[in-house]
Amino acid sequence: MASPPATPPAELPADIQSWRFKDTGAPCEWAEEYRPGGFHPVNLGDTFHAGKYRVIRKLGDGSNSTVWLAVNTERPRYVALKIMVAKASNTNTELAILNHLSKLAPEDTKSQRVNVLLDAFQHQGVNGKHQCLVFELMGATANSKVEELPENKPKMYGKRQRYPRWMAKKLLVHALRGLAFLHENGIVHGDMQPGNLLFSMKDIEHAEEDTLKQDETHTAIPIHRLDRKTDRWAPSTLYLKQPLYDYVELGSKLCVKISDLGSAFWSTNPPNDTVTPISLCAPELTFY
């Protein structure tokens, strides 16, 4: 019987000779990041928080987390479940800020333009202890939805993709109201950009679960170890993200909310560096 693979180090491989997996080339999180301190391996159907949340679809991934569509089995209700990498779960700035804003939200209507926290818990997995954050389920980002608008199809080389004027104005107003709520309560977002503005959705609570489940036809990417052994730190399959484009509200009730406070900080304690794209930075940050 072949010996089981050794536990991978917490550090990412420095060169290709140190890779565990065959390269998939898939536009999602890197398989090598499934290691102690890294991502938690999630499979469709997995449950969290003593069975309260059941995963049915992948919504997104980033450098420090994966985000999943989950069913709250106690209500029932659809939610977004953000699972942090273990090494980032020890820093509690994001959770402290989210808890602070959640307490203030009922008293301020501007909080309706920020995706506030619904629940939080920790999950012990094979790669460590992961902070899990639960939010209202939202749709596509302002950065990606513009490509799906009928007036921007078909895609043509050199054709600019823009929102209609009325829609752009509404996006801006909602973003400014959300920022006002953050700033008035001593919070700086730290990564304000179209990719962190999420559209609200219509009729999502009435959608059948089967219509929301991940379509695995072209979004399930099997991963394989180079030594052909079974890896216990990574899932057997990576999933491409499937934002909920079809349920986005684009009519008179259009609404966007500021999301992802992973780079946020207290205004009284700014970091030395920010992650805001330079094209979106304030002049004083660009020339600091």
N, C-alpha and C positions, 0 to 999 in steps of 0.2 A: 504494500500500500504506500502510495506517495505521501511524503511528509507534508503537513499543512504549511502554507506560506508564512513567512515571518511577518511580524507586525511592522507596517511601514513607519518610517520616522515622521515626525510632525512637519518637518521642512519639506517643501516641494522639491521635486528632482531638479538638479542643476543642469542636467544634460539628458539627451534622448536615451542614452545607455541606461539611465536609471528609471525609465518609465516602467510601470507595471502593466499598462494596458496598450492594446493596439490603438492607434489614433483613429478617431471616428470622423474628425472634421466637422462635427455637428455644431450648429450655432446655439450652444447651451453651455452650462457649466462644464469645466474640464474634469474628466473622470479621475485624473490624478489628485484632485482636490478632495476626494473621498478618502480621508485618512484621519488619524487621531488629531483632534483640534479643528477638523474641517467640516464639510457638509454632513448632514445626517442622511443616510440612504432611505429614500421614500419610495414606496411602491403604491400604485393605485389600489385603493381599498384599505390602506393602513389607517388605524385609528389612534387618536391621541387624547390625552387628559382623561384617562379612565374610560375611554370609549365615547367621550362627548363629541369629538370631531372625527369625521370620516372623510378621507381624501378621495376626490373623484376626477380631478383635472389639474393640470399645471398651468398657472397663470404667468409666471415669470421667474427669472433668476438674476442674481447680481453677484458682486464679488464677495458679499458677506451673508447671503441668504438665498433661499428658494421660496417661492410663493405659490400656494395651492388653493384651489377652490375646494372647500370642504362643506360637508353637511353637519349642522349642529343637530345632533340626534335627539336632543332634549326638547327642542322647541316645536317643530323643526324649522330650520332657517339656513340659508346659504351664507357663508362667510368666506373671507380671505384669511388664510393661515400662513403667516410668515415664520419660517424656521431659520434661525440664525446659525451660522457656523459656531462650533463650540468655542473656538478661541476668542470670538467676539461676544460671547454670552456672559463673560465675566465682567465686562464693562457695562454699567447700568445707567449711563447717561441718557440713552434713548428712552429706556423704560421710565426713568424718573421724569423726563420731560413729558412723555405721553400720559403718565398718571396725573401730573400737574395740570395738563390741559383738559383731561377728562373731568376733573373736579370743577373746572371753571366753565366748561361747555354749556351746561344747562342755563347759565345766567347770561349768556352772550350769544345773540343770533349770528354774529360773525363766525362763530365756531362751526356753523353749518357748511363753511367753505374749507374746512380741514377734516381729513379723515381721522377721527379720533379713535382711541383704543376701546375695544369692547371687552377684551379678556386677555389675560397673560398667564403663562405657566411655564415650567421647565420640564424638559423631557430628557431622560437619561437614555442615551443610545450607545452604540458600539464605538463611536468616535468621541464620546464625551457628553457633557451635559449641555443641552441646547435651550436657549431662550426662545419661546414661541409666543408670537403676538397675533391677536385676532382682531380683524377690522371688518367694517362694513364692506360687502362685496361691491366693487366698482368695475367699470368697463375699461376700454382702451385708454391709452395716454393721449394727450393732445399732440404729442410728437408723431404718433403712429396713425391716429384716426384720420388725419387729413388725407392720407393716401387712399382711404376707403370711400371718400365722398364721391358721389356720382359725377360731380362737375370736374373732378380730377382724374377721371378715367376716360379712355385708356391712358396708361402712363406713356408719355412721349418724351424723348430726349430733348432737353432744353426747356421743357414746359415747367413753369414754376407751380408748385402745389401750395395753394393757400386756402384759408378758410374764408367764407363769405364775410363781408364787412360786419353784418349784424352779429354773426357768430363770434368773430374775433373780438368785438367789443364786449360781448358777454363773458367770454373767457377771461379777458383782462380784468373786468370788474370783479368777478368772482375770485380771481387770484389776488387782487389787491385787498379785498375784504379778508381773505384768509391770512394774508401777510399782516394786516392790521391786527387781527386777533393774536397772532404769534408775537408781534413786536410789543403790543400793549401789555403782554404778560411776560416780557423779558426773555423771549425765545427768538433766536436767529435760525432760519432754516438751514443755511449752509450749502445747499445744492439746488437752488431754485432754477428750474428749467422746465421746458414743455414735457419732458419725460416723467416729471413728477407731478403733473396735473392729470387727474383721472376723471373721466366722465361718469356721471351717475347713470343708472340703468332704469329701464321701464319694464314692469311686469315680470321681473326676474323671480319673485317669490311664487308666482303661479306656474313657472316653467317645470315641466316634468324632469325628474333627475336624469332619465335616460337621454334627454336631449342636451344635457349639459355635460355629460361624461366625456372624458378625453376620447377624441377620435384617433385611435392608435394606428390607423392605416399607414400614414406617412410620418408620424411623430414619435414612434417608439424606436429607439436606437439601441440595439443590443451592444454590450461592451464585453470584451474578452481579454483575459490576462495573457500576456506574452508566453508565460510558462504553462498555460492551460489549466492552472489550478483554480479552485474556487476562492473568490475573494470575499471575505466577510465584512469588509469596511466600506464596500461600494454596492450599489444596487446592480442587478443583472441587466437593467435597462435604464437608459437616460431618456427623458421625455423633452420634446421641444415645447416651448410655451404656446398656449392657445388662448390669447385674449378673447374676451367676450364681445366681439365687434357687433354681433347681430342684435344685441340687447341695449345698445347705447341709445340714450334719449337725445334726439337731435331736433326736437320740435320746440314749442314755446316753453316747455319745462326743462330745457337744457340746463345742466348744472355741472360744474367741475369742482373738484376738491383737491387741495394740496395734500400730497402724500409723501411717504418715505422721509421720516425724520432721523434717519440713521446718521446723518452728518450734522444734525442740529446741535446747537450749543446755547448755554446761558449767555445772555448779552454781557453779563458781568465777568465772564470767564472765557474769552474767545481763544480759539486754538492758534498755534503758530502758523498753520497752513490750512487752506480750505480746498475742497474738491470741486468747487464751481468751475465749469468750463470757462476758459479765459475769454471767449467771445461773449459771455454773459456776465462777466465780472464787473463790479463797479469800478470806475476809474481809480479810486484810491487803493483798491486791491491790486489792480493791474500794474500800477507804477510804484507800489509800496517798496 
